[in-house]
Amino acid sequence: MLSNYCKQCGNRHEDQECAVNSTVIEWKYEGNLVTLYGSWSHFQVGYPMVKSKQPPYFLQAEINPPLPPGYHQYKFNVDGHWKHDPNADVIYNNFGTYNNWLEVVPRKLIQVDSSDDQEPNTDEDVQFRQNYKQDLMKVKVRTYLDWNEMFVMGSWDEWKQPIKLNRKFLGFAKKYINYAYLHLAPGSYQYKFLIAGQYVYDETLPTVDNNYQSKNNILHVNRKQLHYHPQNYDNVYFTQYQIQKKYERIHGLTMTGIGNEFYIFGGRGTGHNFKNDLHILNPRTKELRVVEDTKGPIPDPRAFHNAIKYGNKIIYYGGLNSDKVFDDYYVYNTTSKTWIQSKPKGQLPSPREKASLTLLSNYQSLIYFGGYYCSHDLEVQKTYNDIYCLDLTTMMWTHYDLDEHALKPPPRSAHSATQIKDKLYIFGGQSLPEGHYTPNFNDLWILDFSKEASWANLTHVMKGEPPSPRHGHLGSALGGHLFIYGGRGEHSSDILGDLYHFNPETLVWTKPKIHGTIPIPRCYCAADTMGSGNELWIIGGHKGNMIFNQQNQTHVYVMSFEERDDDDIFGSPKVVSRKPEFVMDIVKAITK
């Protein structure tokens, strides 16, 4: 009878408290300092593990607030080393190691009792089922294994029916993708590809060991979110944290969040003081330190370079200093503390500065667009609007050739390129100088990778008040929406500190109401999201001829959609969050 089931988890546990509201994970092995990280927070928030109160006294971490229904991956940091539990369910993580995974039973999931003595359904029971029934989910299975005719078979039908894959050529990446759409109930499924009568798995996708001394690919289909509360983007809160120290200003740097730390690299200080120091910011210990004892060749000092997070690695490309414009490519492995200078092949982009580099994780590729070049004698100046693609599986650059009459943006540099789903949003930037005047843009273009990387100009169809023309601004995706902050106008003294919001669904620009401590206007600053991706840290930047550290104070700003509690910066005491308990301007501090 339905009334015998818990309406929180759907299971029978009469006279027992429902435990679905929290998830406890154990570590049963050696280790002094063990921290748990999981996919529910993009591996950005750590949960310290403490000894259980009952024998056998394993290390435990209780996750609060409750995890959403579905499948989640997690991993342990044990005394500075990433490890997984070999005796729990594992999944290959594409970086040569494994993660653990678990399923959280959804609240109000009904398990129907099919026994003959089940009482008739009441109207309440019927309505309960209708409100919380689980619908089939549309899932895309894809692979870059290159074969003309491929099939996929899986556990969803007990490996009975091969499904033929569609084949599509990706012009921007110069490679084929094979894919099929499936409608699956929530759960975990194993599958393999069938090529010329042989079963193969894609080693670049998540895998699990099978019973035949081989591997299967695996996918998890999560349940639909039962309740959705739309985010309110009309109000934005800035929280400022400060420390009474004075440091040199710096701009043109990068900040990248990996695990529970920020990695800050490069930038330009006063004059021609270019940096190549790598610093780690650890909010849990309130420590900002130089990374020492690294292995491999360290990049030359530079600013205005690109930094891309890829697993536990950071990809650095390009940049410039007072001597040259770079077109080199470095990878920093945050686990092994190793620098690797890679030399991609193929059609390499020409040396340039202030171009955009964006990771398309679904396509395992980097997209490089635009940029500016100026020769040492100032005789040659050029801006670009071409597209290059770096295939991360082959380390091969390709130039995406568009028809000369095809629609595309004017050449530009110092623009923003922001990925939202399968689209890349290009906003603003600047053109070539015209005497003492450099034209700026405030147009908005999208590069749609679901449609063969075709350009579309949204400038004439978007609504509302767009940002003024600018370059050197921030473009960030929060909650699937585009935010533009700061930058520099067409005159060198025109430094901006305004904030705009663009809704990709309605194509409407709005200007949120700002609360809290508004940051000093700036350009060429760095930013990164944290935790759930609904907060943005803004650090560093350039303010014309002014110095940020007024009255010997330095600052870091956190942008969020709800007011933050300064007295409870870390939230729950059991959660190690990247919210800044210390108050300091990170970027100026690293130049101490």
Secondary structure by P-SEA (a helix, b strand, c coil): cccccccccccccccccccccbbbbbbcccccbbbbbcccccccbbbbbbbbccccccbbbbbcccccccccccccccccccccccccccccccccbbbbbbbbbbccccccccccccccccaaaaaaaaaccccbbbbbbbbcccccbbbbbcccccccbbbbbbbbbcccccccccbbbbbbcbbbbbbccccccbbbbccccbbbbccccbbbbbbbbbccccccccccccbbbbbbbbccbbbbbbccbbbbbcccbbbbbbbbccccccccbbbbbbccccccccccccccccccccccbbbbbcccbbbbcccccccccccbbbbbcccccccccccccccccccccbbbbbbcccccbbbbcccccccccccccccccbbbbbcccccbbbbbccccccccccccccbbbbbcccbbbbcbbbccccccbbbbbcbbbbbcccccbbbbbcccccccccccccccbbbbbcccbbbbcbbbccccccccbbbbbbcccccbbbbcccccccccccccccccccccccbbbbcbbbccccccccccccbbbbbcccccccccccccccccccccccccaaaaaaac
